[in-house]
Amino acid sequence: MSQNNKRKIFKYNEDDILEILSEYLAEETGFDTYQSTAILLGTPGKDLRLIAVIGSEDDDDITKLNLEDIDNEVNYNGTHSDLDDRFLFKGKNIK
């Protein structure tokens, strides 16, 4: 099998990224149809983060939310933000 058959290259713009993440979060939270709003904040490689709100399909006010205010008020709550310390990379593990 050639290397081209083993790898697929993807390049997404911000809208694609937000749509994919919103669809994933809606599915994870059990929404079949939904309203969403999302924003990427921060600097890649430093403090990049997603703020997303998913609601029922009749939640028309969801787009009026100030996502930057939510960013300032809400702690990280993603599935990777609460890993046990034994899973965290420590500098002493560098070879």
N, C-alpha and C positions, 0 to 999 in steps of 0.2 A: 504494500500500500504506500503510495507516495505521501510525502509530508502534507501536501495540499488536502488530502482526504482526512487527515488527522486533526487539522486545525481550522477553525472558522474565525474570521476577524470581524469584530463589531466596532462601529464608531457611532455613538449616539450624541445628539445635541441635547441641550437642557430640557426641551419639551418632551423628547422621547424618554429621557431618564425619569422625569417627573411622572409621566404617564405610566411607565412600567412599574415604578415603585408604588404609585397610588393603586393600580390594579392589584398588585400583590397584597398590599395592606387591606384593601377591601375584601379580597378573598379570604385572607387570614382572619378577619374579624366577622366573617359570615354575611357580608352584604352581597346580594345578587345584583341589585341595582342601587346606585349610590350617587351622592354628590361628593366632590372632593375639592380641596384647595391645598396647594403645596408650594414650597419654596426651598431652594438650596441656598444656604448662607455659609459664610466663612471662606477660608483659603484652602485649596486642595493641598493635601499633605501636612496640614497644620491643624485646622479646626473645622474642616468641612462638615456640614451637618444638613440633614433634611428635617424640615418642619412640615408635617402633613396632618390634615384633619379630614377624616372620612365620616360621612353622615348618611342618613336615609335619603332616598331619592326626592323626598318632598322638603328637604332642608335647604330652601332657597337662600337663606341668610348666611350660609356657610362661606360664601365668597366675600362677605363683608368683614370677616374676621381679620384682625391685624396679626399676621403670623410672626412678625418681629417681636411684638409684645408677648406672644405665647412663647417664643424662644427664650425670652428673659425670665419667664415665670415657671417654666416646666423643666424638670431634670431629665437627663437622658433616660429613656425607658425602652430602648431597643433590646432585642434578644441577646446581643453581644455585650451590652453595657453592664450586665450583672453577673458575669462569669466569675467563678471561684478564682481566687488568687493563684492557684496552682496552674491555671491555664494562661496566665499573663506572662508575656516575655520579660525576662529579667536580663539586664546588661551582663551579668556574670555568666550567662549561658552562651555568650559569643565565643566562637572558636576561631 
